[in-house]
Amino acid sequence: MLTGQKITALSVAAALGFVAYGQSATAQDSDAPSMKVRYADLNLATEDGARALLQRIRHAARLVCDQQWGDSTEAAMLSRSCFADSTRQAVAKVNSPLVTAFYSGKPRTNTVALATNP
């Protein structure tokens, strides 16, 4: 697992619609724009840290993907696809259970049921 102590940044690269155009390259294989997302200051074992990193990843993906295309309907679809793909790839690269849980919309809860024996 990558942690803030081991890796201080990950790259969010624009997924430039390679699948849509039938190419087999990935964003990492191309000259796609990218942005580093730093998270050495975050503890990914906490909900606050995981949420903060996911917010940073989404912000970076939005910045990278929104600048790629014009104002057409096709451009909007490519931008949304780029955002989704870039975010998914960055979350997978981090390999943090909590970040993945928040990304998938299924945050785990750290609760314990206690019972007493009468």
N, CA, C and O of each residue as an XYZ file, in Angstrom:
472
protein
N       0.841     -1.167      0.000
C       0.000      0.000      0.000
C       0.890      1.235      0.000
O       1.889      1.289      0.718
N       0.527      2.223     -0.804
C       1.259      3.472     -0.825
C       0.728      4.358      0.289
O      -0.484      4.495      0.451
N       1.598      4.940      1.034
C       1.162      5.853      2.080
C       1.825      7.189      1.859
O       2.766      7.305      1.074
N       1.335      8.192      2.548
C       1.915      9.517      2.430
C       3.378      9.531      2.822
O       4.133     10.381      2.351
N       3.792      8.608      3.675
C       5.179      8.568      4.091
C       6.069      7.991      2.987
O       7.228      8.391      2.874
N       5.573      7.085      2.191
C       6.369      6.464      1.148
C       6.306      7.243     -0.163
O       7.322      7.407     -0.839
N       5.138      7.713     -0.515
C       4.936      8.419     -1.770
C       4.350      9.785     -1.431
O       3.326      9.877     -0.754
N       4.991     10.828     -1.898
C       4.495     12.158     -1.568
C       3.593     12.727     -2.643
O       2.923     13.734     -2.415
N       3.562     12.104     -3.808
C       2.706     12.615     -4.875
C       2.324     11.482     -5.808
O       3.051     10.498     -5.945
N       1.190     11.631     -6.438
C       0.824     10.734     -7.509
C       0.391     11.611     -8.660
O       0.011     12.764     -8.461
N       0.444     11.087     -9.829
C       0.117     11.883    -10.996
C      -1.293     11.569    -11.456
O      -1.656     10.404    -11.623
N      -2.082     12.605    -11.658
C      -3.393     12.461    -12.251
C      -3.213     12.865    -13.706
O      -2.977     14.036    -14.003
N      -3.321     11.907    -14.607
C      -3.109     12.173    -16.029
C      -4.437     12.190    -16.760
O      -5.355     11.440    -16.428
N      -4.525     13.041    -17.743
C      -5.744     13.120    -18.535
C      -5.885     11.856    -19.369
O      -4.976     11.480    -20.109
N      -7.022     11.212    -19.241
C      -7.331     10.054    -20.083
C      -7.993     10.623    -21.334
O      -9.162     11.008    -21.311
N      -7.253     10.669    -22.395
C      -7.687     11.422    -23.570
C      -8.604     10.649    -24.505
O      -8.522     10.819    -25.722
N      -9.455      9.824    -23.975
C     -10.433      9.143    -24.806
C      -9.838      8.068    -25.700
O     -10.372      7.811    -26.779
N      -8.755      7.435    -25.287
C      -8.122      6.425    -26.124
C      -9.082      5.280    -26.435
O      -9.116      4.794    -27.565
N      -9.854      4.848    -25.457
C     -10.778      3.746    -25.690
C     -11.844      4.172    -26.694
O     -12.211      3.395    -27.575
N     -12.338      5.391    -26.568
C     -13.377      5.878    -27.476
C     -12.881      5.917    -28.919
O     -13.677      5.744    -29.841
N     -11.614      6.136    -29.131
C     -11.065      6.226    -30.469
C     -10.361      4.950    -30.910
O      -9.698      4.935    -31.947
N     -10.498      3.869    -30.125
C      -9.986      2.577    -30.532
C      -8.485      2.416    -30.386
O      -7.922      1.462    -30.922
N      -7.828      3.305    -29.687
C      -6.397      3.171    -29.482
C      -6.159      2.392    -28.206
O      -6.996      2.402    -27.303
N      -5.028      1.719    -28.125
C      -4.757      0.893    -26.958
C      -3.845      1.567    -25.948
O      -3.567      0.992    -24.896
N      -3.374      2.765    -26.240
C      -2.474      3.460    -25.320
C      -3.234      3.903    -24.081
O      -4.454      4.066    -24.103
N      -2.491      4.092    -23.008
C      -3.087      4.628    -21.790
C      -2.580      6.042    -21.591
O      -1.638      6.468    -22.260
N      -3.192      6.764    -20.686
C      -2.764      8.135    -20.424
C      -1.303      8.183    -20.002
O      -0.596      9.135    -20.332
N      -0.841      7.167    -19.275
C       0.538      7.155    -18.826
C       1.505      6.940    -19.981
O       2.667      7.336    -19.890
N       1.043      6.312    -21.076
C       1.900      6.038    -22.223
C       1.987      7.224    -23.169
O       2.818      7.213    -24.077
N       1.177      8.226    -22.994
C       1.096      9.327    -23.936
C       1.747     10.586    -23.362
O       2.333     10.585    -22.280
N       1.617     11.635    -24.126
C       2.073     12.945    -23.662
C       0.918     13.708    -23.022
O       0.880     14.937    -23.070
N      -0.013     12.987    -22.430
C      -1.195     13.591    -21.829
C      -0.792     14.529    -20.698
O       0.154     14.249    -19.961
N      -1.503     15.632    -20.563
C      -1.240     16.535    -19.433
C      -1.462     15.793    -18.119
O      -2.302     14.899    -18.026
N      -0.708     16.175    -17.131
C      -0.877     15.551    -15.826
C      -0.600     16.568    -14.737
O      -0.050     17.640    -14.991
N      -0.985     16.221    -13.537
C      -0.776     17.083    -12.378
C      -0.433     16.200    -11.198
O      -1.075     15.172    -10.985
N       0.561     16.582    -10.436
C       0.915     15.829     -9.235
C      -0.021     16.225     -8.096
O      -0.370     17.393     -7.923
N      -0.411     15.220     -7.335
C      -1.255     15.428     -6.163
C      -0.433     15.006     -4.965
O      -0.132     13.824     -4.800
N      -0.079     15.936     -4.149
C       0.747     15.655     -2.976
C      -0.145     15.275     -1.793
O      -1.222     15.835     -1.588
N       0.351     14.292     -1.020
C      -0.431     13.881      0.152
C       0.418     13.378      1.305
O      -0.065     12.624      2.150
N       1.658     13.781      1.348
C       2.521     13.378      2.461
C       2.006     13.920      3.793
O       2.303     13.370      4.853
N       1.237     14.995      3.727
C       0.706     15.606      4.942
C      -0.565     14.922      5.449
O      -1.091     15.301      6.495
N      -1.056     13.932      4.730
C      -2.314     13.278      5.093
C      -2.082     11.896      5.684
O      -1.160     11.184      5.285
N      -2.917     11.529      6.627
C      -2.916     10.168      7.173
C      -4.077      9.425      6.515
O      -5.238      9.636      6.864
N      -3.753      8.557      5.564
C      -4.784      7.861      4.808
C      -5.495      6.775      5.601
O      -6.434      6.156      5.100
N      -5.062      6.541      6.821
C      -5.737      5.582      7.692
C      -6.895      6.238      8.442
O      -7.633      5.567      9.164
N      -7.050      7.546      8.270
C      -8.163      8.247      8.912
C      -9.171      8.683      7.855
O      -8.816      8.894      6.695
N     -10.427      8.814      8.266
C     -11.469      9.251      7.341
C     -11.183     10.653      6.821
O     -11.381     10.923      5.636
N     -10.725     11.541      7.679
C     -10.421     12.912      7.240
C      -9.311     12.922      6.195
O      -9.402     13.644      5.201
N      -8.271     12.132      6.410
C      -7.170     12.067      5.453
C      -7.608     11.474      4.123
O      -7.238     11.981      3.064
N      -8.393     10.404      4.171
C      -8.877      9.761      2.948
C      -9.788     10.690      2.159
O      -9.670     10.790      0.938
N     -10.693     11.366      2.851
C     -11.584     12.323      2.181
C     -10.787     13.466      1.555
O     -11.071     13.888      0.434
N      -9.796     13.960      2.279
C      -8.984     15.065      1.770
C      -8.233     14.662      0.507
O      -8.165     15.437     -0.447
N      -7.668     13.455      0.492
C      -6.954     13.016     -0.705
C      -7.913     12.840     -1.877
O      -7.594     13.242     -2.996
N      -9.062     12.255     -1.644
C     -10.024     12.078     -2.727
C     -10.447     13.438     -3.283
O     -10.605     13.594     -4.494
N     -10.627     14.405     -2.414
C     -10.974     15.759     -2.868
C      -9.839     16.349     -3.717
O     -10.098     16.981     -4.741
N      -8.600     16.148     -3.299
C      -7.451     16.647     -4.076
C      -7.372     15.970     -5.432
O      -7.113     16.624     -6.442
N      -7.595     14.653     -5.459
C      -7.560     13.913     -6.725
C      -8.638     14.432     -7.672
O      -8.368     14.683     -8.847
N      -9.842     14.591     -7.168
C     -10.940     15.081     -8.007
C     -10.670     16.490     -8.513
O     -10.959     16.804     -9.668
N     -10.124     17.330     -7.664
C      -9.801     18.702     -8.070
C      -8.755     18.691     -9.192
O      -8.901     19.400    -10.187
N      -7.714     17.894     -9.027
C      -6.660     17.811    -10.042
C      -7.221     17.246    -11.347
O      -6.902     17.747    -12.426
N      -8.045     16.216    -11.256
C      -8.628     15.623    -12.458
C      -9.497     16.641    -13.187
O      -9.480     16.709    -14.416
N     -10.251     17.428    -12.436
C     -11.085     18.460    -13.053
C     -10.223     19.493    -13.779
O     -10.517     19.876    -14.912
N      -9.160     19.936    -13.115
C      -8.281     20.930    -13.738
C      -7.622     20.386    -15.000
O      -7.569     21.077    -16.017
N      -7.125     19.162    -14.944
C      -6.430     18.568    -16.084
C      -7.411     18.267    -17.217
O      -7.116     18.542    -18.380
N      -8.560     17.712    -16.892
C      -9.489     17.263    -17.932
C     -10.300     18.393    -18.550
O     -10.619     18.336    -19.738
N     -10.633     19.397    -17.792
C     -11.463     20.478    -18.323
C     -10.739     21.336    -19.344
O     -11.386     22.003    -20.152
N      -9.420     21.336    -19.328
C      -8.675     22.186    -20.252
C      -8.413     21.531    -21.599
O      -7.813     22.158    -22.472
N      -8.843     20.293    -21.795
C      -8.459     19.526    -22.971
C      -9.279     19.783    -24.230
O      -8.744     19.683    -25.334
N     -10.538     20.105    -24.098
C     -11.418     20.159    -25.262
C     -12.188     21.464    -25.299
O     -12.163     22.243    -24.347
N     -12.870     21.691    -26.406
C     -13.656     22.914    -26.595
C     -14.977     22.880    -25.850
O     -15.101     22.266    -24.791
N     -15.961     23.555    -26.431
C     -17.254     23.720    -25.768
C     -18.368     22.874    -26.370
O     -19.536     23.090    -26.045
N     -18.052     21.939    -27.219
C     -19.081     21.129    -27.870
C     -19.641     20.079    -26.913
O     -19.103     19.844    -25.831
N     -20.727     19.461    -27.341
C     -21.309     18.372    -26.563
C     -20.329     17.207    -26.482
O     -20.192     16.580    -25.431
N     -19.648     16.915    -27.583
C     -18.649     15.844    -27.585
C     -17.510     16.178    -26.613
O     -17.011     15.298    -25.912
N     -17.113     17.425    -26.577
C     -16.044     17.845    -25.665
C     -16.469     17.641    -24.218
O     -15.667     17.207    -23.391
N     -17.708     17.948    -23.911
C     -18.208     17.753    -22.540
C     -18.191     16.271    -22.173
O     -17.848     15.914    -21.046
N     -18.560     15.406    -23.121
C     -18.540     13.964    -22.854
C     -17.105     13.484    -22.647
O     -16.849     12.678    -21.752
N     -16.172     13.964    -23.457
C     -14.771     13.579    -23.306
C     -14.215     14.056    -21.972
O     -13.455     13.341    -21.319
N     -14.590     15.251    -21.573
C     -14.123     15.792    -20.297
C     -14.633     14.956    -19.131
O     -13.877     14.656    -18.208
N     -15.912     14.577    -19.166
C     -16.480     13.740    -18.098
C     -15.806     12.372    -18.064
O     -15.506     11.843    -16.993
N     -15.573     11.809    -19.236
C     -14.909     10.505    -19.313
C     -13.481     10.601    -18.784
O     -13.025      9.729    -18.044
N     -12.788     11.655    -19.164
C     -11.424     11.886    -18.692
C     -11.407     12.007    -17.173
O     -10.566     11.401    -16.508
N     -12.335     12.790    -16.626
C     -12.417     12.985    -15.180
C     -12.635     11.652    -14.477
O     -11.945     11.340    -13.506
N     -13.589     10.868    -14.963
C     -13.900      9.580    -14.330
C     -12.712      8.625    -14.410
O     -12.349      7.995    -13.417
N     -12.111      8.521    -15.589
C     -10.987      7.599    -15.767
C      -9.767      8.023    -14.962
O      -9.117      7.192    -14.327
N      -9.461      9.303    -14.988
C      -8.285      9.800    -14.259
C      -8.454      9.622    -12.758
O      -7.519      9.222    -12.064
N      -9.648      9.919    -12.263
C      -9.921      9.766    -10.837
C      -9.812      8.296    -10.437
O      -9.173      7.968     -9.437
N     -10.433      7.415    -11.215
C     -10.389      5.975    -10.925
C      -8.956      5.458    -10.908
O      -8.574      4.711    -10.008
N      -8.160      5.854    -11.904
C      -6.773      5.396    -11.983
C      -5.940      5.912    -10.807
O      -5.127      5.173    -10.250
N      -6.138      7.160    -10.434
C      -5.376      7.719     -9.312
C      -5.751      7.038     -8.000
O      -4.878      6.734     -7.186
N      -7.046      6.799     -7.792
C      -7.496      6.115     -6.567
C      -6.905      4.709     -6.524
O      -6.452      4.261     -5.470
N      -6.904      4.018     -7.646
C      -6.333      2.666     -7.689
C      -4.834      2.699     -7.396
O      -4.312      1.818     -6.713
N      -4.151      3.706     -7.910
C      -2.701      3.802     -7.710
C      -2.357      4.037     -6.234
O      -1.351      3.526     -5.742
N      -3.175      4.794     -5.544
C      -2.940      5.048     -4.123
C      -3.092      3.758     -3.321
O      -2.336      3.524     -2.377
N      -4.060      2.924     -3.686
C      -4.266      1.629     -3.046
C      -4.525      1.757     -1.543
O      -3.957      1.023     -0.735
N      -5.385      2.697     -1.192
C      -5.772      2.896      0.203
C      -7.217      2.437      0.378
O      -8.101      2.931     -0.322
N      -7.479      1.503      1.296
C      -8.853      1.029      1.484
C      -9.854      2.140      1.782
O     -10.970      2.109      1.263
N      -9.487      3.107      2.593
C     -10.426      4.181      2.919
C     -10.667      5.111      1.734
O     -11.806      5.507      1.485
N      -9.630      5.460      1.013
C      -9.811      6.317     -0.168
C     -10.699      5.594     -1.177
O     -11.607      6.196     -1.749
N     -10.440      4.311     -1.395
C     -11.247      3.517     -2.312
C     -12.692      3.441     -1.840
O     -13.615      3.538     -2.649
N     -12.893      3.270     -0.553
C     -14.249      3.198     -0.005
C     -15.000      4.506     -0.223
O     -16.162      4.485     -0.627
N     -14.370      5.624      0.032
C     -15.033      6.913     -0.184
C     -15.275      7.155     -1.667
O     -16.311      7.704     -2.043
N     -14.340      6.756     -2.505
C     -14.502      6.906     -3.947
C     -15.698      6.092     -4.446
O     -16.468      6.562     -5.284
N     -15.846      4.882     -3.932
C     -16.934      4.010     -4.380
C     -18.265      4.343     -3.703
O     -19.300      3.764     -4.032
N     -18.226      5.269     -2.766
C     -19.451      5.644     -2.080
C     -19.836      4.700     -0.968
O     -20.971      4.719     -0.492
N     -18.894      3.871     -0.551
C     -19.163      2.886      0.496
C     -18.158      3.029      1.627
O     -17.358      2.125      1.867
N     -18.194      4.162      2.325
C     -17.216      4.310      3.416
C     -17.472      3.294      4.503
O     -18.608      3.055      4.912
N     -16.397      2.713      4.953
C     -16.539      1.746      6.040
C     -16.724      2.525      7.338
O     -16.253      3.653      7.480
N     -17.395      1.919      8.242
C     -17.573      2.562      9.532
C     -16.739      1.815     10.560
O     -16.645      0.588     10.534
N     -16.159      2.551     11.431
C     -15.340      1.961     12.484
C     -16.152      1.918     13.765
O     -15.851      2.612     14.737
N     -17.180      1.097     13.749
C     -18.017      0.970     14.931
C     -17.953     -0.455     15.442
O     -17.734     -1.402     14.687
N     -18.145     -0.577     16.709
C     -18.129     -1.881     17.357
C     -19.380     -1.964     18.230
O     -19.697     -1.037     18.975
N     -20.068     -3.068     18.125
C     -21.236     -3.289     18.974
C     -20.776     -3.943     20.271
O     -20.113     -4.980     20.257
N     -21.123     -3.345     21.352
C     -20.756     -3.882     22.662
C     -21.996     -4.435     23.352
O     -23.073     -3.844     23.282
N     -21.839     -5.538     23.998
C     -22.959     -6.137     24.731
C     -22.467     -6.524     26.115
O     -21.297     -6.849     26.318
N     -23.367     -6.480     27.028
C     -23.019     -6.915     28.395
C     -23.772     -8.194     28.710
O     -24.876     -8.428     28.217
N     -23.174     -8.982     29.510
C     -23.835    -10.204     29.978
C     -24.458     -9.914     31.315
O     -23.760     -9.606     32.281
N     -25.805    -10.012     31.380
C     -26.471     -9.736     32.670
C     -26.232    -10.806     33.699
O     -26.728    -10.705     34.821
